[in-house]
Amino acid sequence: MRTSSSRRRARWAAAAAVVSLGVGGAFTAATVAATSATAAEGCDVDYRVTNSWDGGFQADVTLTNLGDPVAGWDLTWQFAGGEGVTQAWNADVTQSGSGVSASDVGWNGSLGTGGSASFGFIGTGPAGTPSSFAMNGTTCTGDVGGGDPTDDPTEDPTDDPTDDPTDDPTQPADGEFYVDPETQAYDAWQAASGTDKQLLEKIALTPASYWVGNWVDPQVARAEVADYTSRAVAAGKIPVFTVYAIPGRDCGNHSGGGVEESEYAAWVDTVASGIQGEPWVVLEPDALAQLGDCDGQGDRVGFLRYAANSLTDAGARVYIDAGHSAWLSAGEAANRLQQVGFDSAVGFALNTSNYRTTSEARAYGEQVSAQIGGRPYVIDTSRNGNGPGSDWCNPSGRALGERPTVVNDGTNLDALLWVKLPGESDGECNGGPAAGAWWQSMALELARNASW
């Protein structure tokens, strides 16, 4: 059920040191443009050192195409102080000596005029500042087309911009939860046109959970959480993220993995230290439902209890995942939740990445809640609009469910959430790509079948 964050455009805005390249390498607003004698070429590069420590640093780069549309991009630069790239995301990065090349990874290669792509990396050595960049071999010099920046503009500046401002991400006026513009769904929506764009908007502009796991270094995961939650706080919305790194995760199936037993507590503490504000957290999907089903789980109940404490102490509102109505009986779900306890966690989560209808999940949730002192719960409605199919893994014919919202109706239901990100594969089954990878045809089907 993994929902990967490897293709999210992590900006790591919290406590970021802005390193923007202007004339002579001065730290000014980043406006670096490429010129060519044969085409209108140009780019804007925003290079940010987002974190640094003794012997290493983290950086984020946003490339904006200011010239004619390009079908792919390759951004090059020279390090000056012996820096090296050890890990990157959202770009294929290679290095030879001091020279670095970062190229698109396919899905983010097409950039229209004004279009942008972002990537990040972890580096070794001092957090130096590259003195220049080049996009597709053209040096970034500060002006599109090589014009003298002192010349008067020939175009009336009131005619710009050419981009449709309605494409900018917005928060629904009545939405409580944060809409993240840095998802695969948002990228796909931005790149689409016509009917596909209208359908993908249903997913891209609906609040959904950010997934955090051990597919990246713990410090990267911490930085992602800090960036995501700080952006939500700045927008005045509630961030929701899902922690998914329990030892023995998914019992080695499509989303198998997780951290080592000896490393889980430290991993959780690292992630928790990045929390800004008071996010809602869904804790370890399937972990309780699969309790005892395979080796390598260690003290799973103890791990969940520790994680709930650590995340709560950092400001989170934690809901322990408890599977769904077709997996455990209400009594067994309640028993397993009580083993973990609610010294820190607020309640429990149901139907994560599954398809049980909202009415079925609510009835089940009330039964579970009644056996554990009326604890509140949340339901994942992301893909349950048509209920379950014959298979749990990438079933066809499903539909988007109800949009996320806080619920105050006198029951123990706290909220409907989108925990799973619609359009991201459950795994290599029924024609789908690897778990967490974007699957456009499935996304369009879910949106097309939605009742709204």
N, C-alpha and C positions, 0 to 999 in steps of 0.2 A: 504493500500500500504506500510505499515511499513516495513522498512528494519532495523532489529535489530542490535545493536552493542554489545549485551550481550555476543555473542560468539566470538567476535573479541579478539585477544590476546593483549590487551592493555599493552604496556610496559612503557608508560609514561616516555620516555627518557629525556625529557627536564628538566634540573636542577635537575636530579636525583642524590641522594647520593648513591654510590655503596657500598653495604654492603655484601661482599663475604666471605664465611667461609673457612678458611684454618686450619692448625694445631694450636691448642690452641685458636681457635676463632679469630686469627689475621685477619685483613681486607686485604686479598690478593685476587688473582684471584680465583674464585670459582671453586674448583675441589674436590667435595665430592663424594666418591665412596662407594658403598655397597659391602660387601663380603658374600660369602656363601660357605660351604664345599661341597655342592652337585651340584651347578650350577654356571656358570659364571654370577654373578650378580654385578651390579654396577650402580651408578648414579652420575650425576653432577647436583648440585643445585646452581642456581644463584638467590640470595635473594637481592632485591633492595628496599630500602626505597626511594620512589619517591617524597614524599611530607610529611610535618609534620607541626603541629600547636599545640597550647596549648590544651592538652588533647586528641590529636588524630594524626593519621598518615595514609598514603596510602603506600601499599607495592605491589611489583610484584615479582612473583616467576616463574622461568623457570626450569623445571625438564627434564634432558636428560638421557635416558637409555643407559648405556654403556655396559650392559651385554646381555644375551640372550633376544630375543623378549618377550614382556609381553602382555597379552590380556587386562590387566587393571592395574591400579596403585592406591596406597594409600600412601600418603606422610604424615608422622607424625613428630611433633616436640614439644618442651616444651618452653613456654614463661617464662621468668624469672622475669619480673618486673610488673606483674599484668595486662598485655595487654589483650585485648579482641577483637574478630572479630565481626563486626556488619553487614557487607555486603561483598559478594564475587561474583565473576563471573568466568566462565569457570572451576569451580570445586565445588563439594558439600563439604562445610566446616562445621564441627561440633567442638564444644569445650566443654571439661569437666575440670573445674578447669584451670590449666595452660597448660593442654594437648590439642593439636590441631590436627585434622585429616582432610586432604584435599584429596578427591578421585575424579577420573575422572567422567565425565558426559555422558559417553557412546561414543559419537562421537569422543572424543579425548583419548579414553582408550588404543587403540592398539599402542604400541611403539616398533618399530624394533630397532635393534642395531644402536645407534646413533640418534634415533628418540627423539623428545622433545615435551613437552606440557607446555603451560604457563597459569597462572591464576593470578588473583589479588584480593586484598581485602582492605577494610577500617577497621582500628583498633582504639580502644580507649586506652588511657594510653600512656606511653612513647614509643618511637620508638626503642624498644630493639632489640637485635640481638640473635636469637636462637643459642645455642652452638652446636647443632647437629641435623641431620635429619635422618629419616629411610624411605626407600621405601619398601612397602610390608613386613614390619616387620624386615628387615635387616638393621642394623645400617650403616650409611654412615661413612666410615673410611678413605677414600682417595686412595683406590687401588682396582681394579677389581680382584676378586678371592682371596684376602687376602695376596697377595705377599708382600715381604719386599720391600719397595720403594727404599732401598739402593742397591738392587740386580741389576746386569746388565740385560738389556732386552734380552730375548731369541729370540725375533723376530726382524728382520731387520726393523728399523723404516721407511725405505724407502718403505716398503710394504704397509704402511698405507697411507691414510685412505681407508676404505672399501666402504664408501659412494660414490655414483656417483656424482661428482661435478656439473653435468649438472642439478641436482635437485635444486641447489641453485637459489633463486629468482634473476632475472636480469631485468634491464630496457631495453626495446627496444631501439636500437641505434637511431632510428628516432622518438621516441615518445616524445611528449611535456609534457604529463601528468604522474602522479606518479602511479606506480603499487604497490599496498599494499600487502605485503606477509602475512598479518595478518587478512585474511578473511576466512569465511567458505569455499568459493570456493577454496582457496589455500590449506586449510587443506584437503579438499576432494581430490584434485589433488595429493597431497603428499601421501595420503593413497591408491590411486587407482593403478591399473596396467593394462598393455595391452591396448586394444582399449579405454577403459574407461579413462585411464590416458591421452591418446592423445586427446580425446574429451574435457576433463575437462581443459586441458592446455589452450584451446581457451578462457576460462573464467578466469582462475586463473591468467594468465599473461597479461590480458588486463586491462588498467586503468579503474577504476570505482569509483564512489563517496562513501565517508564515510558518514554514516548517524548519526546524532546527535539528540537525543530526550530526553524526560523526563522519559524514562524507567530506567535511573540511576540517582543518586544524582547529583545536579548541579555541585558540585566540581569534581565529577568523569567525568562528561561530559566535563568540562573544561580541565581536565588532558588528556582525550582522544584526544581532539582537539590539545592540545599542543604537545602530542606525535606524532600524525599523521602528522601534518603540519611540525614539526621539522625534521622528517625523510624524508619528501619530499624535504624540503629545502636542507638537507644534500646530497640528491641524485641529486640535480640540476634540479628537476622536479616541475611541477605545481600541488599542491594538490587541489582536488575538494571535498567539503563536502556539505551535504544537511541538513538544519535546519528544524526540524519537531516536533514542540511542541506547535503550536498555540492553544489557548483555543477553545474548541469545535472541536478539530481535527477530521476530517472524519465524522462529524455529528454522532458519536457513532457507526459507522459501523465497518468493520473488523479491522481498525486501529484507532478506537476511543480512545480518551484520550486528551492529552495536559495538559499544566499547568493551574493553576487557573488564572483568569483574573488579579487579584491583584499581581501575581507573575511573569508575563511574562517579563516585562521590566528587572527586576533583573536577571531572568534566562538568557535572551539574553546577558546582560552585562557580566555575569559570563562566558558564553561560549566564547564570543568575547575576553575576557582577556587572553584566552589561545592561540590565533592565533599567529603563527610564519610565517614570510614571507608574501606573497601576494596570498592567496588561492582564487580560484573561488568558489562561494557559490550559490547554488540553494535554494531560500528562500520559505519555507512552501508550498510544493506541495498540490494542490487542494484548498488552502485557498481562493483564489480569485474566483475560479470556483464555490465554494460552498457558496459564500458570500450571507448571508440572508436565506440560506436553512434550518437552524435549530436554536434552542435556544442555549444560552451559548457561543455565539461568542464574546460578548462584542463589543468594538470598534475595529473590525478586521482590518479595513483600517488603523487606528491609530497604531495598534500593528505592522503591516507590515512596516509602515513608520518608526517607532521607531527602529525596528530590522535592517532595511536597513541602517539607520544612524549609529547605534552602530557597526555593522559588518564592514561597510566601514571605520569608524574611526579607527578600529583596523587593517586595511590593506587589507580587503577582496574586491574582485570584485564581486558584488552582482547582481544576476539575479532573479527577482520576478517570481515565477511560475504562469502561466496563463492558465493552463489546456491544451486542445488540440483541434484540428480542428473539432471534432465531438461533442464537448461539448458546446462551446460558439461561437456565430458568431464573425467574426473578429471585427466588430464594437463594440460589447459588451465587448469583451476582451480588446480592446483599451480603452473603457470608464472606466473599472474597474482599469486598470493599471494607467490611468491618475488620478484617485482618490487617489491612493497611491503617485504618483508623482515620479520624478527621480532626486530629489535634491541630493540623495546619490547613489541609485541603478544605475547600468550601463545599464541594459536592462531587458529582460524577458526570461523565460524558457518555453519550450513546450514539450508535449508528455511524461512527467515524468511517468514512470511505465506503459506507454500505448504502443500501437502497430501500430499507424498510420504510414504509409510509410514515408520515408524521403522526397520523392518528394512532397507528399501531405502536410507534415508539413512545408516544405520550402515555398511552395506557400502561405499557410496560414500565416506563419510568416512574409512574405513580405507584405501581406495585413495589418496585425496588425501594423507592423513597420511604414508603410506609413502614418498611422493615428496618430502616436505619435512622429512625428519628425524624423523618420529614426532610432529609437533606435535599437541596436543590440539584437540578441537573440541566444539561444542555443537550440539544439534538443537532446532529449534522444533517442538514436538509439539502446539501449541495446537488445530489443526483437522484433524489428519491421521488421526483415528480410523477413517474409512472410505476412506482413501487419496484420490487425486485424482479430480476429475470431468472433464467434457469441456471445462471452461473454468477459467482461473485466477482470474477475477474474479467473486466472489460465487456460486460454483457451489452448486446445491441438493443436498440429500442427504448433506452432509458431517457429521462428528461430532467432538466434542472428543476429543483424543488423551490420551496418558498424562500424569499430573500431573507437574509439575517435580520433579526430584530430582537430587542429586549422584550420579554413577556411579563406582564403584570396582570394576571387574570385570576388570582386567588389560588392557583395550583402551585405545585412545587417546580414547575418549569421556569427556569431563569431566562432562557433565550433559545432562539433558533440561530444556528451558526452555519457557515460554510467552512467546514474543517478541511475536507478534501478540496483541492483546487480542480474544478471541472475542466476537462481537456487534457489533464496530465494522466498518463497511463498507469494502470494498476500493475502492469508487468508484461512480460513477453508471453501473452496469451490472447487467443481470439484475434490474432492479427495485429496486436498492439506492440509498440516499442518497449524498451526497458522501463522499469518502474520510475515514474517521475518525469519521463520525457514527454514533450508536448506532442499531442496527436490531434491534428487539426480536424480531420474528418469526424472524429468522435466528439470534439468540442462543438462542431456545427450541428451534429445530430442532437446532442443534448439541448442546445439552444433552440433548435427548430421545433423540438417536441415539447418545449415548455408551454405551460398554460398561460403565460403572461408575456 
